[in-house]
Amino acid sequence: MAAKAKQRALVAKGMLSHGQKITRGLLAGSLLRCADNTGARVLRLVQAMGYKGRLRRYPTATVGDRVTVSVRQGTPDMRKKIFQAVIIRQKKAFRRIDGVWVQFEDNAAVIITPDGEMKGSEIRGPVAKEAAERWPRIASAASIIV
């Protein structure tokens, strides 16, 4: 019962449930490009939220996952701070249900608030369909959904 209430709360905050299994292409420590206009330019993936792994296995994340990131390059007020973000692109190829393989030319994320709202107002570059389906607020700000 508590799980259903939690799921309903997440949907209300702008996050939908996760669909198919996607190849996890980003390890903890990976560098990501910040694709929004918050002032951050380069992000380092610190932790994948909700990741349940194995002893000594690096946490991994994929397109559409909520992650914890630290800002490595950007404006002085953003640098060395920790935020939550959603991954919108990954270099590692992943397969969709219809059999199409999708691969982007960079790893990118957008910074979000703890309640799931986007911190910036626009997104540069394409957004993966999986991330757009799971995060409607990101889908509305995206110019291109691939």
DSSP file (Angstrom, degrees, kcal/mol; ACC not computed):
  #  RESIDUE AA STRUCTURE BP1 BP2  ACC     N-H-->O    O-->H-N    N-H-->O    O-->H-N    TCO  KAPPA ALPHA  PHI   PSI    X-CA   Y-CA   Z-CA
    1    1 A M     >        0   0    0      0, 0.0     4,-1.8     0, 0.0     5,-0.2   0.000 360.0 360.0 360.0 -43.7    0.0    0.0    0.0
    2    2 A A  H  >  +     0   0    0      1,-0.2     4,-2.2     2,-0.2     5,-0.2   0.852 360.0  56.7 -65.1 -33.5    2.8    2.4    0.9
    3    3 A A  H  > S+     0   0    0      1,-0.2     4,-2.5     2,-0.2    -1,-0.2   0.899 105.9  49.9 -65.2 -40.2    4.5    1.7   -2.4
    4    4 A K  H  > S+     0   0    0      2,-0.2     4,-2.4     1,-0.2    -1,-0.2   0.902 110.6  49.6 -65.3 -40.2    1.4    2.7   -4.4
    5    5 A A  H  X S+     0   0    0     -4,-1.8     4,-2.0     2,-0.2    -2,-0.2   0.903 111.8  48.7 -65.1 -40.4    1.1    6.0   -2.5
    6    6 A K  H  X S+     0   0    0     -4,-2.2     4,-2.1     2,-0.2    -2,-0.2   0.912 111.4  49.6 -64.9 -42.1    4.8    6.7   -3.1
    7    7 A Q  H  X S+     0   0    0     -4,-2.5     4,-2.0     1,-0.2    -2,-0.2   0.905 110.2  50.6 -63.2 -41.3    4.4    5.9   -6.8
    8    8 A R  H  X S+     0   0    0     -4,-2.4     4,-2.0     1,-0.2    -1,-0.2   0.883 109.2  51.9 -63.9 -38.3    1.4    8.2   -7.0
    9    9 A A  H  X S+     0   0    0     -4,-2.0     4,-1.5     2,-0.2    -1,-0.2   0.895 108.5  50.5 -65.7 -40.2    3.3   11.0   -5.3
   10   10 A L  H  <>S+     0   0    0     -4,-2.1     5,-2.3     1,-0.2     4,-0.3   0.889 109.2  50.8 -65.5 -38.8    6.2   10.7   -7.8
   11   11 A V  H ><5S+     0   0    0     -4,-2.0     3,-1.2     1,-0.2    -1,-0.2   0.896 108.6  52.5 -65.0 -39.2    3.8   10.8  -10.7
   12   12 A A  H 3<5S+     0   0    0     -4,-2.0    -1,-0.2     1,-0.3    -2,-0.2   0.827 104.8  56.3 -65.2 -31.0    2.2   14.0   -9.3
   13   13 A K  T 3<5S-     0   0    0     -4,-1.5    -1,-0.3     2,-0.2    -2,-0.2   0.496 129.6 -92.0 -81.4  -2.9    5.7   15.6   -9.0
   14   14 A G  T < 5S+     0   0    0     -3,-1.2   123,-0.5    -4,-0.3     2,-0.5   0.621  90.7 113.8 106.6  14.1    6.3   15.1  -12.7
   15   15 A M      < -     0   0    0     -5,-2.3    -1,-0.3   120,-0.2   120,-0.2  -0.977  45.4-160.6-121.6 127.7    8.1   11.7  -12.9
   16   16 A L        -     0   0    0    118,-3.7     3,-0.1    -2,-0.5   118,-0.0  -0.589  35.2 -80.3-100.1 166.6    6.5    8.7  -14.5
   17   17 A S        -     0   0    0     -2,-0.2     2,-0.3     1,-0.1    -1,-0.1  -0.193  50.3 -98.6 -66.8 157.6    7.4    5.1  -13.9
   18   18 A H        -     0   0    0      1,-0.1    -1,-0.1    -3,-0.1     3,-0.1  -0.573  38.0-163.8 -79.3 136.0   10.3    3.5  -15.7
   19   19 A G        +     0   0    0     -2,-0.3    -1,-0.1     1,-0.2     3,-0.1   0.695  50.3   0.6 -87.4-114.5    9.5    1.4  -18.8
   20   20 A Q  S    S-     0   0    0      1,-0.1     2,-0.5     0, 0.0    -1,-0.2  -0.128  81.4 -89.9 -75.7 171.7   11.9   -1.0  -20.4
   21   21 A K        -     0   0    0     -3,-0.1     2,-0.4     3,-0.0    -1,-0.1  -0.723  45.0-165.3 -82.4 127.4   15.4   -2.0  -19.4
   22   22 A I        -     0   0    0     -2,-0.5     2,-0.1    72,-0.1    72,-0.1  -0.917  30.6 -98.2-116.2 141.8   18.0    0.2  -21.0
   23   23 A T        -     0   0    0     -2,-0.4     2,-0.7    72,-0.1    40,-0.3  -0.360  39.3-126.3 -57.4 126.9   21.7   -0.5  -21.2
   24   24 A R        +     0   0    0      1,-0.1    38,-0.2    38,-0.1    -1,-0.1  -0.686  36.8 169.8 -82.9 116.1   23.4    1.5  -18.4
   25   25 A G        +     0   0    0     -2,-0.7     2,-0.5    36,-0.6    37,-0.2   0.436  49.6  72.4-109.6   0.0   26.1    3.6  -20.0
   26   26 A L  E     -A   61   0A   0     35,-2.0    35,-2.4    64,-0.1     2,-0.2  -0.960  57.7-164.2-126.5 120.2   27.3    5.9  -17.2
   27   27 A L  E >   -A   60   0A   0     -2,-0.5     3,-2.1    33,-0.2    18,-0.2  -0.536  42.1 -82.2 -91.5 162.5   29.3    5.0  -14.2
   28   28 A A  T 3  S+     0   0    0     31,-1.7    18,-0.2     1,-0.3    -1,-0.1  -0.480 121.8  35.9 -60.5 131.1   29.8    7.0  -11.0
   29   29 A G  T 3  S+     0   0    0     16,-2.9    -1,-0.3     1,-0.4    17,-0.1   0.259  85.0 138.1 103.1  -9.7   32.5    9.5  -11.8
   30   30 A S    <   -     0   0    0     -3,-2.1    15,-2.8    15,-0.1     2,-0.4  -0.366  52.6-124.8 -68.3 147.8   31.5   10.0  -15.5
   31   31 A L  E     -B   44   0B   0     13,-0.2     2,-0.3    -3,-0.1    13,-0.2  -0.807  28.7-170.3 -95.5 135.6   31.5   13.5  -16.8
   32   32 A L  E     -B   43   0B   0     11,-3.3    11,-3.0    -2,-0.4     2,-0.4  -0.911  23.0-121.8-123.9 148.9   28.3   14.9  -18.4
   33   33 A R  E     -Bc  42 108B   0     74,-3.0    76,-2.3    -2,-0.3     2,-0.7  -0.750  27.9-126.4 -85.4 137.4   27.6   18.0  -20.3
   34   34 A C  E     - c   0 109B   0      7,-2.5    76,-0.2    -2,-0.4     5,-0.1  -0.779  23.0-169.1 -86.2 117.9   24.9   20.2  -18.7
   35   35 A A        +     0   0    0     74,-2.6    89,-3.6    -2,-0.7     2,-0.2   0.295  57.2  73.9 -95.8   9.4   22.3   20.8  -21.4
   36   36 A D  B    S-H  123   0C   0     73,-0.3     3,-0.4    87,-0.2    87,-0.2  -0.552  87.1-106.9-114.9-176.2   20.3   23.5  -19.7
   37   37 A N  S    S+     0   0    0     85,-0.7    86,-0.1     1,-0.2     4,-0.1  -0.190  78.0 113.4-105.2  41.4   20.8   27.2  -19.0
   38   38 A T  S    S-     0   0    0      2,-0.2    -1,-0.2    82,-0.1     3,-0.1   0.671  91.9-102.3 -84.6 -17.5   21.5   27.1  -15.2
   39   39 A G  S    S+     0   0    0      1,-0.5    36,-1.8    -3,-0.4     2,-0.3   0.223  86.5 116.0 112.6 -13.3   25.1   28.2  -15.5
   40   40 A A  E     + D   0  74B   0     34,-0.2    -1,-0.5     1,-0.1    34,-0.3  -0.638  34.0 175.5 -84.7 147.1   26.7   24.8  -15.1
   41   41 A R  E     +     0   0B   0     32,-3.2    -7,-2.5     1,-0.4     2,-0.4   0.722  65.6  30.5-117.2 -46.0   28.7   23.4  -18.0
   42   42 A V  E     -BD  33  73B   0     31,-1.5    30,-2.8    -9,-0.2    31,-1.5  -0.973  65.8-170.6-122.7 132.1   30.4   20.1  -16.9
   43   43 A L  E     -BD  32  71B   0    -11,-3.0   -11,-3.3    -2,-0.4     2,-0.5  -0.890  13.1-146.1-118.1 148.0   28.8   17.8  -14.3
   44   44 A R  E     -BD  31  70B   0     26,-2.7    26,-2.2    -2,-0.3     2,-0.4  -0.972  23.6-124.1-113.9 128.7   30.3   14.7  -12.6
   45   45 A L  E     + D   0  69B   0    -15,-2.8   -16,-2.9    -2,-0.5    24,-0.2  -0.564  34.0 171.6 -72.1 122.0   28.0   11.8  -11.8
   46   46 A V  E     -     0   0B   0     22,-3.1     2,-0.3    -2,-0.4    23,-0.2   0.855  61.5  -6.5 -97.2 -48.3   28.2   11.1   -8.1
   47   47 A Q  E     - D   0  68B   0     21,-1.5    21,-3.3   -19,-0.1     2,-0.6  -0.996  57.0-127.4-153.2 142.9   25.5    8.6   -7.4
   48   48 A A  E >   - D   0  67B   0     -2,-0.3     3,-1.6    19,-0.2    19,-0.2  -0.850  39.0-122.8 -90.3 121.1   22.5    7.0   -9.3
   49   49 A M  T 3  S+     0   0    0     17,-1.8    17,-0.2    -2,-0.6     3,-0.1  -0.419  91.9  10.1 -67.6 133.9   19.4    7.5   -7.2
   50   50 A G  T 3  S+     0   0    0      1,-0.2     2,-0.5    -2,-0.1    -1,-0.3   0.636  87.9 154.4  75.8  14.5   17.7    4.3   -6.3
   51   51 A Y    <   -     0   0    0     -3,-1.6     2,-0.6     1,-0.0    -1,-0.2  -0.645  24.8-169.5 -80.6 124.8   20.5    2.2   -7.5
   52   52 A K        +     0   0    0     -2,-0.5     2,-0.1    -3,-0.1    -3,-0.0  -0.937  25.0 154.6-113.8 108.1   20.7   -1.2   -5.8
   53   53 A G        -     0   0    0     -2,-0.6     2,-0.3     4,-0.1     5,-0.1  -0.101  39.3 -87.6-114.2-151.2   24.0   -2.9   -6.7
   54   54 A R    >   -     0   0    0      4,-0.1     3,-2.2    -2,-0.1    -1,-0.1  -0.831  57.0 -70.1-124.4 161.0   26.5   -5.4   -5.5
   55   55 A L  T 3  S+     0   0    0     -2,-0.3     3,-0.1     1,-0.3    -1,-0.1  -0.289 118.7   0.9 -55.0 130.0   29.5   -5.1   -3.2
   56   56 A R  T 3  S+     0   0    0      1,-0.2     2,-0.4    -3,-0.0    -1,-0.3   0.538  97.7 130.7  65.8  12.0   32.3   -3.1   -4.9
   57   57 A R    <   -     0   0    0     -3,-2.2    -1,-0.2     1,-0.0    -4,-0.1  -0.811  62.5-117.3 -93.3 134.2   30.3   -2.6   -8.1
   58   58 A Y        -     0   0    0     -2,-0.4     2,-0.1    -3,-0.1    -4,-0.1  -0.456  30.9-110.0 -68.5 136.9   30.2    1.0   -9.4
   59   59 A P        -     0   0    0      0, 0.0   -31,-1.7     0, 0.0     2,-0.3  -0.455  40.8-163.8 -64.5 139.1   26.8    2.6   -9.4
   60   60 A T  E     -A   27   0A   0    -33,-0.2     2,-0.3    -2,-0.1   -33,-0.2  -0.878   9.9-168.9-126.5 158.2   25.5    3.0  -13.0
   61   61 A A  E     -A   26   0A   0    -35,-2.4   -35,-2.0    -2,-0.3   -36,-0.6  -0.926   0.5-165.6-141.6 164.8   22.8    5.1  -14.6
   62   62 A T    >   -     0   0    0     -2,-0.3     3,-1.9   -38,-0.2    25,-0.3  -0.771  46.5 -45.7-140.4-176.1   21.1    5.4  -18.0
   63   63 A V  T 3  S+     0   0    0    -40,-0.3    25,-0.2     1,-0.3     3,-0.1  -0.321 123.9  18.9 -59.8 130.7   18.8    7.8  -20.0
   64   64 A G  T 3  S+     0   0    0     23,-2.8    -1,-0.3     1,-0.3     2,-0.2   0.321  92.4 131.1  92.5  -7.6   15.9    9.0  -17.8
   65   65 A D    <   -     0   0    0     -3,-1.9    22,-1.8    22,-0.1     2,-0.5  -0.524  58.5-125.6 -81.0 145.7   17.5    8.2  -14.5
   66   66 A R  E     + E   0  86B   0    -17,-0.2   -17,-1.8    20,-0.2     2,-0.3  -0.787  40.5 175.3 -85.4 130.3   17.6   10.7  -11.6
   67   67 A V  E     -DE  48  85B   0     18,-3.1    18,-2.8    -2,-0.5     2,-0.5  -0.869  34.0-117.2-133.1 163.6   21.2   11.1  -10.5
   68   68 A T  E     +DE  47  84B   0    -21,-3.3   -22,-3.1    -2,-0.3   -21,-1.5  -0.913  39.9 179.8-101.3 130.7   23.2   13.2   -8.0
   69   69 A V  E     -DE  45  83B   0     14,-3.0    14,-2.8    -2,-0.5     2,-0.4  -0.914  23.1-144.5-130.4 155.0   25.9   15.3   -9.7
   70   70 A S  E     -DE  44  82B   0    -26,-2.2   -26,-2.7    -2,-0.3     2,-0.5  -0.953  28.6-117.6-116.3 144.1   28.5   17.8   -8.7
   71   71 A V  E     +D   43   0B   0     10,-2.0     9,-2.1    -2,-0.4   -28,-0.2  -0.690  32.8 173.9 -83.7 121.4   29.3   20.8  -10.9
   72   72 A R  E     +     0   0B   0    -30,-2.8     2,-0.4    -2,-0.5   -29,-0.2   0.809  69.9  19.3 -95.6 -38.2   32.9   20.7  -12.2
   73   73 A Q  E    S+D   42   0B   0    -31,-1.5   -32,-3.2     5,-0.0   -31,-1.5  -0.991  88.8  78.4-134.1 143.6   32.8   23.7  -14.5
   74   74 A G  E    S-D   40   0B   0     -2,-0.4   -34,-0.2   -34,-0.3   -35,-0.1  -0.986  79.5 -13.0 157.5-161.2   30.4   26.6  -14.6
   75   75 A T    >>  -     0   0    0    -36,-1.8     4,-1.9    -2,-0.3     3,-1.5  -0.348  67.0-112.0 -67.6 151.6   29.6   29.9  -13.0
   76   76 A P  T 34 S+     0   0    0      0, 0.0    -1,-0.1     0, 0.0   -37,-0.0   0.811 116.9  54.7 -58.0 -31.7   31.3   30.5   -9.6
   77   77 A D  T 34 S+     0   0    0      1,-0.2    -2,-0.0   -38,-0.0   -38,-0.0   0.705 113.3  42.6 -75.8 -16.6   28.1   30.3   -7.6
   78   78 A M  T X4 S+     0   0    0     -3,-1.5     3,-1.1   -39,-0.1    -7,-0.4   0.756  90.9 104.3 -94.3 -29.3   27.3   26.8   -9.2
   79   79 A R  T 3< S+     0   0    0     -4,-1.9    -7,-0.2     1,-0.2     3,-0.1  -0.167  85.4  11.7 -61.3 147.0   30.8   25.3   -8.9
   80   80 A K  T 3  S+     0   0    0     -9,-2.1     2,-0.3     1,-0.2    -1,-0.2   0.691  99.3 121.8  62.5  23.4   31.6   22.7   -6.2
   81   81 A K    <   -     0   0    0     -3,-1.1   -10,-2.0   -10,-0.2     2,-0.5  -0.833  59.3-127.6-113.4 155.7   27.9   22.3   -5.4
   82   82 A I  E     +E   70   0B   0     -2,-0.3     2,-0.3   -12,-0.2   -12,-0.2  -0.873  33.6 164.7-107.2 133.1   25.8   19.1   -5.5
   83   83 A F  E     -E   69   0B   0    -14,-2.8   -14,-3.0    -2,-0.5     2,-0.4  -0.838  36.7-109.1-133.8 170.0   22.5   18.9   -7.3
   84   84 A Q  E     +EF  68 112B   0     28,-0.8    28,-2.7    -2,-0.3     2,-0.3  -0.822  41.2 175.9 -98.8 148.0   20.1   16.3   -8.6
   85   85 A A  E     -EF  67 111B   0    -18,-2.8   -18,-3.1    -2,-0.4     2,-0.4  -0.936  27.7-129.9-145.6 165.8   19.9   15.9  -12.4
   86   86 A V  E     -EF  66 110B   0     24,-2.4    24,-2.2    -2,-0.3     2,-0.4  -0.987  26.6-126.1-120.7 131.6   18.2   13.7  -15.1
   87   87 A I  E     + F   0 109B   0    -22,-1.8   -23,-2.8    -2,-0.4    22,-0.3  -0.622  30.9 171.7 -77.7 128.8   20.2   12.1  -17.8
   88   88 A I  E     +     0   0B   0     20,-2.2    40,-2.1    -2,-0.4     2,-0.3   0.608  63.6  24.7-112.9 -18.1   18.9   13.0  -21.3
   89   89 A R  E     - F   0 108B   0     19,-1.6    19,-1.7    38,-0.1     2,-0.3  -0.995  58.4-174.3-144.7 148.6   21.6   11.6  -23.6
   90   90 A Q        -     0   0    0     -2,-0.3    14,-1.8    17,-0.2    17,-0.2  -0.997  25.1-142.1-143.0 146.5   24.2    8.9  -23.4
   91   91 A K  S    S+     0   0    0     -2,-0.3     2,-0.2    12,-0.2    -1,-0.1   0.855  79.5  91.4 -71.3 -36.2   27.1    7.8  -25.7
   92   92 A K  S    S-     0   0    0    -67,-0.1   -67,-0.1    11,-0.1    12,-0.1  -0.431  86.0-116.8 -65.6 127.1   26.6    4.1  -25.0
   93   93 A A        -     0   0    0     -2,-0.2     2,-0.3    10,-0.1    10,-0.2  -0.354  34.1-172.4 -65.7 141.2   24.2    2.6  -27.6
   94   94 A F  E     -I  102   0D   0      8,-2.3     8,-3.0    -4,-0.1     2,-0.4  -0.964  18.9-122.8-134.8 155.1   20.9    1.2  -26.2
   95   95 A R  E     -I  101   0D   0     -2,-0.3     6,-0.2     6,-0.2     2,-0.2  -0.800  17.3-146.6-104.0 134.8   18.1   -0.8  -27.9
   96   96 A R    >   -     0   0    0      4,-2.9     3,-1.9    -2,-0.4   -74,-0.0  -0.506  32.3-104.1 -90.8 166.3   14.5    0.2  -28.0
   97   97 A I  T 3  S+     0   0    0      1,-0.3    -1,-0.1    -2,-0.2    -2,-0.0   0.845 119.8  59.1 -58.6 -36.1   11.6   -2.2  -28.0
   98   98 A D  T 3  S-     0   0    0      2,-0.1    -1,-0.3     1,-0.1    -3,-0.0   0.454 122.4-103.9 -76.9   1.9   11.0   -1.7  -31.8
   99   99 A G  S <  S+     0   0    0     -3,-1.9     2,-0.3     1,-0.3    -2,-0.1   0.375  76.3 135.9  96.9  -3.8   14.5   -2.9  -32.5
  100  100 A V        -     0   0    0     -5,-0.0    -4,-2.9     1,-0.0     2,-0.5  -0.600  47.8-140.0 -80.7 136.1   16.2    0.5  -33.2
  101  101 A W  E     -I   95   0D   0     -2,-0.3     2,-0.4    -6,-0.2    -6,-0.2  -0.844  18.3-160.9 -95.3 131.2   19.6    1.1  -31.6
  102  102 A V  E     +I   94   0D   0     -8,-3.0    -8,-2.3    -2,-0.5     2,-0.3  -0.928  16.0 166.4-118.0 136.4   20.0    4.7  -30.3
  103  103 A Q        -     0   0    0     -2,-0.4     2,-0.2   -10,-0.2   -12,-0.2  -0.983  16.7-154.8-148.9 134.8   23.3    6.4  -29.6
  104  104 A F        -     0   0    0    -14,-1.8   -15,-0.0    -2,-0.3     3,-0.0  -0.650  25.3-121.9-107.1 166.7   24.1   10.1  -29.0
  105  105 A E  S    S+     0   0    0     -2,-0.2     2,-0.3     1,-0.0   -14,-0.1   0.559  90.6  19.8 -86.9  -7.5   27.4   11.9  -29.5
  106  106 A D  S    S-     0   0    0    -16,-0.1     2,-0.5   -73,-0.0    -2,-0.1  -0.960  76.2-109.4-149.8 168.8   27.7   13.0  -25.9
  107  107 A N        +     0   0    0     -2,-0.3   -74,-3.0   -76,-0.2     2,-0.3  -0.905  47.0 171.8 -98.9 128.0   26.6   12.3  -22.3
  108  108 A A  E     -cF  33  89B   0    -19,-1.7   -20,-2.2    -2,-0.5   -19,-1.6  -0.974  15.4-179.8-142.1 153.8   24.3   15.1  -21.1
  109  109 A A  E     -cF  34  87B   0    -76,-2.3   -74,-2.6    -2,-0.3     2,-0.4  -0.953  19.6-135.8-144.4 161.2   22.0   15.9  -18.2
  110  110 A V  E     - F   0  86B   0    -24,-2.2   -24,-2.4    -2,-0.3     2,-0.3  -0.972  27.7-119.5-120.2 140.4   19.7   18.7  -17.0
  111  111 A I  E     - F   0  85B   0     -2,-0.4     8,-2.2   -26,-0.2     9,-0.6  -0.581  34.1-174.7 -80.5 136.4   19.6   19.9  -13.4
  112  112 A I  E     -GF 118  84B   0    -28,-2.7   -28,-0.8    -2,-0.3     6,-0.2  -0.834  25.5-110.3-125.4 164.2   16.4   19.5  -11.5
  113  113 A T    >   -     0   0    0      4,-3.1     3,-2.0    -2,-0.3     6,-0.0  -0.445  43.5 -97.7 -83.8 166.5   15.1   20.6   -8.0
  114  114 A P  T 3  S+     0   0    0      0, 0.0    -1,-0.1     0, 0.0   -31,-0.0   0.771 124.5  55.3 -59.0 -24.7   14.4   17.9   -5.4
  115  115 A D  T 3  S-     0   0    0      2,-0.1     0, 0.0  -101,-0.0     0, 0.0   0.412 124.0-100.0 -91.0   6.2   10.7   17.9   -6.3
  116  116 A G  S <  S+     0   0    0     -3,-2.0     2,-0.2     1,-0.3    21,-0.2   0.485  77.3 134.3  98.3   2.9   11.3   17.2   -9.9
  117  117 A E        -     0   0    0      1,-0.1    -4,-3.1    20,-0.1    -1,-0.3  -0.594  61.7-107.5 -82.2 147.6   11.0   20.7  -11.5
  118  118 A M  B     -G  112   0B   0     -6,-0.2    -6,-0.2    -2,-0.2    -1,-0.1  -0.556  18.0-151.7 -73.2 138.1   13.6   21.8  -14.0
  119  119 A K  S    S+     0   0    0     -8,-2.2    -1,-0.1    -2,-0.2    -7,-0.1   0.865  80.5  51.2 -77.0 -37.5   16.0   24.4  -12.6
  120  120 A G  S    S-     0   0    0     -9,-0.6   -82,-0.1     1,-0.1     3,-0.1  -0.306  77.4-134.8 -90.4 179.0   16.7   26.0  -16.0
  121  121 A S  S    S+     0   0    0      1,-0.2     2,-0.3    -2,-0.1    -1,-0.1   0.551  80.4  35.4-113.7 -11.7   14.1   27.1  -18.6
  122  122 A E        -     0   0    0      2,-0.0   -85,-0.7    21,-0.0     2,-0.4  -0.964  63.0-141.6-141.4 159.3   15.5   25.7  -21.8
  123  123 A I  B     -H   36   0C   0     18,-0.8     2,-0.4    -2,-0.3    20,-0.4  -0.983  14.4-144.9-123.0 129.4   17.3   22.5  -23.0
  124  124 A R        +     0   0    0    -89,-3.6    18,-0.0    -2,-0.4    -2,-0.0  -0.789  64.2   2.8 -93.0 133.9   20.1   22.6  -25.7
  125  125 A G  S    S-     0   0    0     -2,-0.4    19,-0.6     2,-0.0    18,-0.5  -0.128 102.1 -35.3  86.4 177.2   20.3   19.7  -28.1
  126  126 A P  E     -j  144   0E   0      0, 0.0     2,-0.4     0, 0.0    19,-0.2  -0.289  48.4-146.1 -74.4 158.4   18.1   16.6  -28.5
  127  127 A V  E     -j  145   0E   0     17,-2.0    19,-2.6    -4,-0.1   -38,-0.1  -0.981  24.4-111.9-122.8 135.4   16.5   14.7  -25.6
  128  128 A A     >  -     0   0    0    -40,-2.1     4,-2.1    -2,-0.4     3,-0.4  -0.389  21.8-126.4 -66.1 143.6   16.0   10.9  -25.7
  129  129 A K  H  > S+     0   0    0      1,-0.2     4,-2.5     2,-0.2     5,-0.2   0.841 108.9  59.4 -59.4 -35.3   12.4    9.7  -25.9
  130  130 A E  H  > S+     0   0    0      1,-0.2     4,-1.5     2,-0.2    -1,-0.2   0.895 107.9  44.2 -62.8 -41.0   12.8    7.6  -22.8
  131  131 A A  H  > S+     0   0    0     -3,-0.4     4,-2.1   -43,-0.2    -1,-0.2   0.890 113.3  51.5 -70.0 -39.4   13.7   10.6  -20.7
  132  132 A A  H  < S+     0   0    0     -4,-2.1     7,-0.4     1,-0.2    -2,-0.2   0.872 110.1  48.8 -66.4 -37.3   10.9   12.7  -22.2
  133  133 A E  H  < S+     0   0    0     -4,-2.5    -1,-0.2     1,-0.2    -2,-0.2   0.869 115.8  43.2 -69.1 -36.4    8.3   10.0  -21.5
  134  134 A R  H  < S+     0   0    0     -4,-1.5  -118,-3.7     1,-0.2    -2,-0.2   0.785 120.7  40.0 -81.4 -28.4    9.4    9.6  -17.9
  135  135 A W    >X  -     0   0    0     -4,-2.1     4,-1.9  -120,-0.2     3,-0.7  -0.841  63.1-177.1-124.6  91.4    9.8   13.3  -17.1
  136  136 A P  H 3> S+     0   0    0      0, 0.0     4,-2.0     0, 0.0     5,-0.1   0.811  83.6  58.9 -60.6 -31.6    7.0   15.4  -18.7
  137  137 A R  H 3> S+     0   0    0   -123,-0.5     4,-1.0     1,-0.2     5,-0.1   0.869 107.7  46.4 -66.8 -35.3    8.5   18.7  -17.5
  138  138 A I  H <> S+     0   0    0     -3,-0.7     4,-1.3    -7,-0.2     3,-0.2   0.881 109.4  55.2 -71.0 -38.4   11.6   17.9  -19.4
  139  139 A A  H  < S+     0   0    0     -4,-1.9    -2,-0.2    -7,-0.4     3,-0.2   0.879 105.8  51.6 -61.9 -38.0    9.6   16.9  -22.5
  140  140 A S  H  < S+     0   0    0     -4,-2.0    -1,-0.2     1,-0.2    -2,-0.2   0.811 113.1  44.7 -71.3 -28.1    7.8   20.3  -22.5
  141  141 A A  H  < S+     0   0    0     -4,-1.0   -18,-0.8    -3,-0.2    -1,-0.2   0.647  92.9 101.9 -87.6 -15.6   11.1   22.2  -22.4
  142  142 A A     <  -     0   0    0     -4,-1.3     3,-0.1    -3,-0.2   -18,-0.1  -0.421  52.7-164.2 -74.1 141.1   12.8   20.1  -25.0
  143  143 A S  S    S+     0   0    0    -18,-0.5     2,-0.4   -20,-0.4    -1,-0.1   0.830  81.0  27.7 -88.7 -36.7   13.2   21.4  -28.6
  144  144 A I  E     -j  126   0E   0    -19,-0.6   -17,-2.0   -16,-0.0     2,-0.5  -0.993  64.5-167.6-128.4 128.3   14.0   18.0  -30.2
  145  145 A I  E      j  127   0E   0     -2,-0.4   -17,-0.2   -19,-0.2   -16,-0.0  -0.974 360.0 360.0-115.3 121.6   12.9   14.6  -28.9
  146  146 A V              0   0    0    -19,-2.6   -18,-0.2    -2,-0.5    -1,-0.1   0.378 360.0 360.0-107.4 360.0   14.7   11.7  -30.6
